[in-house]
Amino acid sequence: MSGQDVQKALELLQEAVNLEPSNLEARANLAMVSVLIARHDIVSEELRAMDEIRIAAERRGEPVPFVQQVKRIADAYLGISDKVNAKIIYKELLKVAPDNEQIKDTLRGL
């Protein structure tokens, strides 16, 4: 993927997030592309926004696929062999989903 392709992908994903700010999948996709180009600032911003969406949904009693979408971001870090950032995200996920065996198993392997 060329630099222009990545920039276009970021623009399109940002547009998707702007159109539907509560869409966790769109935010996760933006964060995953940002992982690939080492834009940790964007990843952090999206993780923070996703957590706010999760908290608001919990207050309303609505389920959201927070753990699944954030796990995709952590997996993207693993995909580029960045175990440090992956581990940070998995530890945060464990606070939200302490009984999730898949997250526990992944953390044990890091």
C-alpha positions as CSV (number, residue, x, y, z in Angstrom):
1,M,0.0,0.0,0.0
2,S,1.5,3.3,-1.0
3,G,1.6,6.4,1.1
4,Q,-1.1,8.0,-0.9
5,D,-3.3,4.9,-0.5
6,V,-2.8,4.9,3.3
7,Q,-3.6,8.6,3.4
8,K,-6.8,8.1,1.4
9,A,-7.8,5.2,3.7
10,L,-7.3,7.4,6.7
11,E,-9.4,10.1,5.2
12,L,-12.2,7.7,4.3
13,L,-12.2,6.1,7.7
14,Q,-12.2,9.5,9.4
15,E,-15.2,10.4,7.3
16,A,-16.9,7.3,8.4
17,V,-16.3,8.1,12.0
18,N,-17.5,11.7,11.5
19,L,-20.7,10.4,9.9
20,E,-21.4,8.0,12.7
21,P,-19.3,8.9,15.8
22,S,-20.7,6.1,17.9
23,N,-19.8,3.4,15.4
24,L,-17.2,1.3,17.2
25,E,-16.3,-0.7,14.1
26,A,-15.5,2.4,12.1
27,R,-13.3,3.7,15.0
28,A,-11.5,0.4,15.3
29,N,-10.8,0.4,11.6
30,L,-9.4,3.9,11.8
31,A,-7.2,2.8,14.7
32,M,-6.0,-0.3,13.0
33,V,-4.8,1.6,9.9
34,S,-3.2,4.0,12.3
35,V,-1.4,1.1,14.0
36,L,0.1,0.2,10.6
37,I,1.6,3.6,10.0
38,A,2.7,4.2,13.7
39,R,0.1,6.9,14.3
40,H,-0.2,6.1,18.0
41,D,-1.8,9.5,18.6
42,I,-4.8,8.5,16.5
43,V,-5.0,5.0,18.1
44,S,-5.1,6.6,21.6
45,E,-7.7,9.1,20.5
46,E,-9.9,6.3,19.1
47,L,-9.5,4.1,22.1
48,R,-10.5,6.9,24.4
49,A,-13.5,7.7,22.3
50,M,-14.5,4.0,22.1
51,D,-14.3,3.8,25.9
52,E,-16.6,6.8,26.3
53,I,-19.1,5.2,23.9
54,R,-18.9,1.9,26.0
55,I,-19.5,3.8,29.2
56,A,-22.4,5.8,27.8
57,A,-24.0,2.6,26.4
58,E,-23.6,0.8,29.7
59,R,-25.4,3.6,31.5
60,R,-28.3,3.2,29.0
61,G,-28.2,-0.6,29.4
62,E,-27.2,-1.2,25.8
63,P,-24.7,-3.8,24.8
64,V,-21.9,-2.7,22.5
65,P,-19.1,-4.8,20.9
66,F,-16.4,-2.9,22.7
67,V,-14.2,-5.8,23.7
68,Q,-14.3,-7.4,20.2
69,Q,-13.5,-4.1,18.5
70,V,-10.7,-3.1,20.9
71,K,-9.3,-6.6,20.6
72,R,-8.9,-6.1,16.9
73,I,-6.7,-3.1,17.6
74,A,-4.6,-5.1,20.0
75,D,-4.3,-7.8,17.4
76,A,-3.2,-5.3,14.8
77,Y,-0.3,-4.4,17.1
78,L,0.5,-8.1,17.4
79,G,0.4,-8.3,13.6
80,I,3.3,-5.9,13.4
81,S,5.1,-7.5,16.3
82,D,4.5,-4.6,18.7
83,K,3.9,-6.7,21.8
84,V,4.4,-3.7,24.1
85,N,1.4,-1.8,22.8
86,A,-0.7,-4.9,22.4
87,K,-0.1,-5.9,26.0
88,I,-1.1,-2.4,27.2
89,I,-4.4,-2.7,25.3
90,Y,-5.1,-6.3,26.5
91,K,-4.5,-5.3,30.1
92,E,-7.0,-2.5,29.7
93,L,-9.5,-4.9,28.1
94,L,-9.1,-7.3,31.0
95,K,-10.3,-4.5,33.4
96,V,-13.5,-4.3,31.3
97,A,-13.9,-8.1,30.7
98,P,-12.1,-9.8,33.6
99,D,-13.6,-13.2,32.8
100,N,-12.6,-13.2,29.2
101,E,-10.4,-16.3,28.9
102,Q,-9.2,-15.4,25.4
103,I,-7.8,-12.2,26.6
104,K,-6.2,-13.9,29.6
105,D,-4.6,-16.5,27.3
106,T,-3.3,-13.9,25.0
107,L,-1.7,-12.0,27.8
108,R,-0.1,-15.1,29.2
109,G,1.5,-15.6,25.8
110,L,3.0,-12.1,25.6
